[in-house]
Amino acid sequence: MSLPSVAAFTDTYLPTVNGVTYTVQSWRDAWHRRGGDMPIIYPAADDYDPDDREYPVRSLPFPFYEGFRIGVPQVPDEVGEMDLVHAHTPFGLGMSAKRVARSQDLPLVASYHTPTSEYASYVSLGDRVERTIRKTAQSYERWFFDRADVVVTPSERTREHVRESVGVSTPVEVVSNGVDIERFKPVETADFRDRYDLPEDRPIVGYTGRHGYEKCLPDIVAATDGMDVTVVFGGDGPAREDLESRAAAADVDVRFLGFLPREELPAFYSILDAFAFPSPVETQGLVALEANACGTPVAGVDSGALSVTIEDGVTGYTYPQGDIGAFREAIERVLSERGELGEACLDSREAISIENAVDTLEDVYRDLL
């Protein structure tokens, strides 16, 4: 049975690198490997040349969130006829997806990648304004997602948030983002260690991803203060300067590696003894699964999707949000059980793979059609 043709609309795409970009591209690649067609409509950027069946549209920078652009709602003629439309954003190009689905009487799938209300602090001018923005964001999310035929979330916890906190009444299906297990696997780390001058005589605790205030990254520094470990941060973002200041005042060896090319990430994860993840705003926590796929367990917050992404005593340990002492204990426990936890992480690889995720996605599409 042939696969349906799916038009994917996203306000986040290359050259910006984040979980949404990775998911959209990875699903597209897996869909193509199966013989399907999935054109991507995304905001144009000067430093990215589109691949086959990628269609950039005019876009505007979002002034409050670095690296994010809003696509001007439009649908290039070259996209052609589709069987189904998938919106990966509720904003600019999500409105294009909604319009083309309704005008052509096509099913509309909408992915809930990011809890918009959690980023209210980026644009607020105080607690009252922030509360207003959060309420407005959730009202808009409810309006948009209730106009889809199916909402897709990457985890059961995010499904609960969409249903209970946002108040969406549309059917919600869980489809994991998935990990490319051909790329993310244990690898040799000697070259990476030499390149970044990382020590061999003490455990390494690390995080990679966006350095955003909502990620609570200073908690990693606070939890490891006084520990005989090296802490490494990969990535960049608006909170980096503050994070560096906190690290400089702490009694722990902290290294900032900056943005890491995707091809270096398997070595980054493989060199870690523990991946530290204090972010309470994750809809799945893809980097935690990438670390697991490389055999590295996670010490993460028991909040949001990480409550279920991290399996306590199997792929890592969780701790109550805001409890720095408990975070420290979770890190220490992961370090002490590194071997056993690492083996369990490797045993989970097939279950968290992209191919497994796209199997579920295909079922969602076929049920709609």
C-alpha positions as CSV (number, residue, x, y, z in Angstrom):
1,M,0.0,0.0,0.0
2,S,1.5,3.3,-1.1
3,L,2.2,6.0,1.5
4,P,0.1,9.2,1.6
5,S,1.8,12.4,0.5
6,V,2.2,14.8,3.5
7,A,2.9,18.5,3.3
8,A,4.9,19.5,6.5
9,F,4.7,23.2,7.6
10,T,7.2,24.5,10.2
11,D,8.4,27.8,11.5
12,T,11.6,26.2,12.8
13,Y,14.0,24.6,10.3
14,L,17.6,24.6,9.1
15,P,20.0,26.3,9.6
16,T,18.6,26.6,13.1
17,V,19.4,23.4,15.0
18,N,17.0,22.2,17.7
19,G,14.7,19.4,18.6
20,V,11.9,20.6,16.3
21,T,14.2,21.0,13.3
22,Y,15.8,17.6,13.9
23,T,12.4,15.9,14.2
24,V,10.9,17.4,11.1
25,Q,14.0,16.5,9.0
26,S,14.3,13.0,10.5
27,W,10.7,12.2,9.9
28,R,10.9,13.5,6.4
29,D,14.0,11.4,5.7
30,A,12.4,8.2,7.1
31,W,9.2,8.9,5.1
32,H,11.3,9.2,1.9
33,R,13.2,6.0,2.7
34,R,9.8,4.2,2.8
35,G,9.0,5.6,-0.7
36,G,6.7,8.4,0.5
37,D,6.6,12.1,-0.3
38,M,6.9,14.8,2.4
39,P,7.7,18.3,1.2
40,I,8.7,20.8,3.9
41,I,7.6,24.4,3.8
42,Y,9.7,26.5,6.1
43,P,11.1,30.1,6.7
44,A,13.8,31.1,4.3
45,A,17.3,31.8,5.7
46,D,20.3,33.3,3.9
47,D,22.7,30.6,5.0
48,Y,20.8,27.5,4.1
49,D,20.2,26.1,0.6
50,P,17.1,24.0,0.3
51,D,17.3,20.3,-0.5
52,D,14.9,18.5,-2.9
53,R,11.3,19.0,-1.8
54,E,12.2,21.8,0.7
55,Y,10.4,25.1,0.0
56,P,11.5,28.3,1.7
57,V,9.0,31.2,2.1
58,R,9.5,34.8,3.2
59,S,10.0,35.1,6.9
60,L,10.4,37.7,9.7
61,P,12.7,37.4,12.8
62,F,10.9,36.8,16.1
63,P,12.4,39.6,18.2
64,F,12.1,37.9,21.6
65,Y,13.6,34.5,20.8
66,E,16.9,34.2,19.1
67,G,17.1,32.0,16.1
68,F,13.3,31.7,15.7
69,R,11.6,33.1,12.6
70,I,8.0,33.5,11.6
71,G,7.1,32.4,8.1
72,V,4.8,34.5,6.1
73,P,1.7,32.4,5.5
74,Q,1.9,31.1,2.0
75,V,2.0,27.8,0.0
76,P,4.5,27.5,-2.9
77,D,2.8,26.1,-6.0
78,E,5.6,23.6,-6.4
79,V,4.3,21.6,-3.4
80,G,1.6,20.1,-5.6
81,E,-1.3,17.9,-4.5
82,M,-1.2,16.4,-1.1
83,D,-3.2,13.7,0.8
84,L,-2.7,15.2,4.2
85,V,-1.2,18.3,5.9
86,H,1.0,18.3,9.0
87,A,1.6,21.6,11.0
88,H,4.6,21.6,13.2
89,T,3.8,25.1,14.5
90,P,0.7,26.9,15.5
91,F,2.0,30.3,14.2
92,G,2.8,31.7,10.8
93,L,3.2,28.6,8.7
94,G,0.8,26.7,10.9
95,M,-1.8,29.1,9.7
96,S,-0.8,28.2,6.1
97,A,-1.2,24.5,6.9
98,K,-4.6,25.2,8.4
99,R,-5.8,27.2,5.4
100,V,-4.6,24.7,2.7
101,A,-6.1,21.8,4.7
102,R,-9.5,23.5,4.9
103,S,-9.5,24.9,1.4
104,Q,-8.7,21.4,-0.1
105,D,-10.7,19.4,2.4
106,L,-7.6,17.6,3.6
107,P,-7.0,16.1,7.1
108,L,-4.9,18.4,9.4
109,V,-2.4,16.9,11.9
110,A,-0.8,19.4,14.3
111,S,2.3,18.6,16.4
112,Y,2.6,20.1,19.9
113,H,6.4,20.6,20.1
114,T,6.7,23.5,22.5
115,P,4.6,24.8,25.4
116,T,4.4,28.4,24.2
117,S,3.2,29.7,27.6
118,E,6.5,28.6,29.3
119,Y,8.4,31.2,27.3
120,A,6.4,34.1,28.5
121,S,9.3,35.4,30.6
122,Y,11.2,36.3,27.4
123,V,8.7,39.0,26.5
124,S,7.1,39.9,29.9
125,L,7.7,43.1,31.9
126,G,6.7,41.7,35.3
127,D,4.7,39.0,37.0
128,R,1.4,40.5,36.0
129,V,2.3,40.8,32.4
130,E,3.8,37.4,32.4
131,R,0.6,35.8,33.7
132,T,-1.4,37.6,31.1
133,I,0.9,36.4,28.3
134,R,0.8,32.8,29.6
135,K,-3.0,32.9,29.7
136,T,-3.2,34.4,26.2
137,A,-0.7,31.8,24.8
138,Q,-2.7,28.9,26.2
139,S,-6.0,30.4,24.8
140,Y,-4.4,30.7,21.3
141,E,-2.9,27.2,21.5
142,R,-6.4,25.8,22.4
143,W,-8.0,27.7,19.5
144,F,-5.4,26.4,17.0
145,F,-5.1,22.8,18.1
146,D,-8.9,22.4,18.4
147,R,-9.0,23.1,14.6
148,A,-6.8,20.1,13.8
149,D,-8.2,16.6,13.2
150,V,-5.5,15.1,15.4
151,V,-2.9,16.6,17.7
152,V,0.4,14.7,18.0
153,T,2.5,15.0,21.2
154,P,6.0,13.4,21.7
155,S,5.1,12.0,25.2
156,E,2.2,10.9,27.3
157,R,3.0,13.6,29.9
158,T,2.7,16.3,27.1
159,R,-0.5,14.7,26.0
160,E,-1.9,15.2,29.5
161,H,-0.7,18.8,29.4
162,V,-2.5,19.4,26.1
163,R,-5.7,17.9,27.3
164,E,-5.8,19.1,30.8
165,S,-3.8,22.4,31.0
166,V,-4.4,23.8,27.5
167,G,-7.9,22.3,27.3
168,V,-7.7,20.9,23.8
169,S,-10.7,18.7,22.9
170,T,-9.3,17.3,19.6
171,P,-8.1,13.7,19.8
172,V,-4.4,13.6,20.9
173,E,-2.0,10.8,19.8
174,V,1.5,10.1,21.3
175,V,4.2,9.8,18.7
176,S,7.8,9.9,20.0
177,N,10.2,12.2,18.1
178,G,12.6,9.2,17.8
179,V,16.3,9.0,17.7
180,D,18.5,8.1,14.7
181,I,20.2,5.1,16.3
182,E,22.5,4.6,13.3
183,R,24.1,8.0,14.2
184,F,23.6,8.0,18.0
185,K,25.5,5.0,19.4
186,P,28.6,4.5,21.5
187,V,31.7,5.7,19.7
188,E,35.4,6.2,20.4
189,T,36.1,9.4,22.3
190,A,39.8,9.9,22.2
191,D,39.8,12.4,19.4
192,F,37.0,14.4,21.0
193,R,38.7,14.4,24.4
194,D,41.9,15.7,22.9
195,R,40.1,18.3,20.8
196,Y,38.4,19.8,23.8
197,D,41.2,19.0,26.3
198,L,39.0,17.0,28.6
199,P,40.4,15.1,31.6
200,E,40.7,11.4,31.9
201,D,41.1,11.3,35.7
202,R,37.6,12.3,36.9
203,P,34.0,11.7,35.9
204,I,32.4,14.0,33.3
205,V,28.9,15.4,33.7
206,G,27.4,17.3,30.8
207,Y,24.5,18.9,29.0
208,T,24.1,20.0,25.4
209,G,21.3,22.0,23.8
210,R,19.9,25.5,23.9
211,H,21.2,27.7,26.8
212,G,17.8,29.2,27.6
213,Y,16.7,30.6,31.0
214,E,13.7,28.2,30.9
215,K,16.2,25.2,31.0
216,C,17.3,26.0,34.6
217,L,21.0,25.2,33.6
218,P,22.5,27.0,36.6
219,D,21.1,24.1,38.7
220,I,23.7,21.9,37.1
221,V,26.5,24.2,38.5
222,A,24.8,24.4,41.9
223,A,24.3,20.6,42.1
224,T,28.0,19.8,41.2
225,D,29.5,22.6,43.3
226,G,32.3,21.0,45.3
227,M,32.2,17.6,43.4
228,D,35.3,16.1,41.9
229,V,33.9,16.1,38.4
230,T,34.3,18.0,35.2
231,V,31.1,19.7,33.9
232,V,30.8,20.3,30.2
233,F,28.2,22.4,28.4
234,G,27.7,22.1,24.7
235,G,25.5,24.5,22.8
236,D,24.7,28.2,23.2
237,G,21.9,30.6,23.9
238,P,20.8,33.8,25.7
239,A,21.5,32.4,29.2
240,R,25.1,31.5,28.5
241,E,26.7,34.6,29.9
242,D,24.8,34.3,33.2
243,L,25.7,30.6,33.3
244,E,29.4,31.3,32.8
245,S,29.3,33.8,35.7
246,R,27.8,31.3,38.0
247,A,30.3,28.7,36.9
248,A,33.2,31.0,37.6
249,A,32.0,31.5,41.2
250,A,31.5,27.8,41.9
251,D,34.0,25.2,43.2
252,V,33.8,22.8,40.2
253,D,35.7,22.4,36.9
254,V,33.2,23.7,34.3
255,R,34.0,23.9,30.5
256,F,31.9,25.6,27.8
257,L,32.4,23.9,24.4
258,G,30.1,26.1,22.5
259,F,27.9,24.9,19.6
260,L,28.8,21.4,18.6
261,P,28.3,20.1,15.0
262,R,25.8,17.3,14.9
263,E,28.4,14.8,13.8
264,E,30.3,15.4,17.1
265,L,27.3,14.8,19.4
266,P,27.7,11.0,19.6
267,A,31.2,11.5,20.9
268,F,30.0,14.1,23.3
269,Y,27.3,11.8,24.7
270,S,29.7,8.8,24.8
271,I,32.3,10.7,26.8
272,L,29.8,11.6,29.5
273,D,29.4,9.6,32.7
274,A,26.1,11.4,33.4
275,F,23.9,13.6,31.3
276,A,22.4,16.3,33.6
277,F,19.0,17.7,32.6
278,P,17.2,20.1,34.9
279,S,14.8,21.6,32.3
280,P,11.1,21.4,33.4
281,V,9.7,22.5,30.1
282,E,10.5,19.6,27.8
283,T,7.8,18.0,25.7
284,Q,9.9,14.9,25.4
285,G,13.6,15.7,26.1
286,L,15.1,14.4,22.9
287,V,18.7,15.0,24.0
288,A,18.1,12.7,26.9
289,L,17.1,9.9,24.5
290,E,20.1,10.7,22.3
291,A,22.4,10.3,25.4
292,N,20.6,7.0,26.2
293,A,21.2,5.7,22.7
294,C,24.9,6.3,23.2
295,G,24.8,4.4,26.5
296,T,24.8,7.4,28.8
297,P,22.3,7.6,31.7
298,V,20.5,10.8,32.7
299,A,20.1,12.7,36.0
300,G,17.0,14.8,35.3
301,V,14.2,16.7,36.8
302,D,11.0,14.9,37.7
303,S,8.8,17.4,35.8
304,G,7.2,17.7,32.4
305,A,8.0,14.9,29.9
306,L,11.3,14.0,31.7
307,S,9.2,12.3,34.4
308,V,8.5,9.6,31.8
309,T,11.4,10.0,29.4
310,I,13.8,9.0,32.2
311,E,13.0,5.6,33.7
312,D,14.2,5.7,37.3
313,G,16.7,3.0,38.0
314,V,16.9,1.9,34.4
315,T,18.0,4.8,32.1
316,G,18.8,7.2,35.0
317,Y,17.4,8.9,38.0
318,T,15.0,11.9,38.6
319,Y,14.7,14.4,41.4
320,P,12.1,16.9,42.5
321,Q,12.2,20.2,40.7
322,G,14.1,22.9,42.5
323,D,15.7,20.5,45.0
324,I,19.4,21.1,44.4
325,G,20.4,18.6,47.1
326,A,18.3,15.9,45.4
327,F,19.7,16.8,42.0
328,R,23.2,16.3,43.4
329,E,22.2,12.9,44.8
330,A,20.7,11.9,41.5
331,I,24.0,12.8,39.7
332,E,26.0,10.9,42.3
333,R,23.7,7.8,42.0
334,V,24.0,7.8,38.2
335,L,27.8,8.0,38.5
336,S,28.0,5.2,41.0
337,E,25.7,2.9,38.8
338,R,27.1,4.1,35.5
339,G,27.9,0.6,34.1
340,E,24.5,-1.0,34.9
341,L,22.5,2.0,33.8
342,G,24.5,2.3,30.6
343,E,23.7,-1.3,29.6
344,A,20.0,-0.7,30.2
345,C,20.2,2.4,28.1
346,L,21.7,0.4,25.2
347,D,18.9,-2.2,25.6
348,S,16.3,0.6,24.9
349,R,17.8,1.7,21.6
350,E,15.2,0.0,19.3
351,A,12.3,1.2,21.3
352,I,13.4,4.9,20.9
353,S,14.4,4.7,17.3
354,I,13.1,7.0,14.6
355,E,11.8,4.0,12.6
356,N,9.7,2.9,15.5
357,A,8.4,6.5,15.8
358,V,7.5,6.8,12.1
359,D,5.7,3.4,12.3
360,T,3.4,5.1,14.8
361,L,3.2,8.3,12.7
362,E,2.1,6.2,9.7
363,D,-0.7,4.6,11.7
364,V,-1.9,8.1,12.7
365,Y,-1.9,9.2,9.1
366,R,-3.7,6.1,7.8
367,D,-6.4,6.3,10.4
368,L,-7.2,9.8,9.3
369,L,-7.4,8.8,5.7
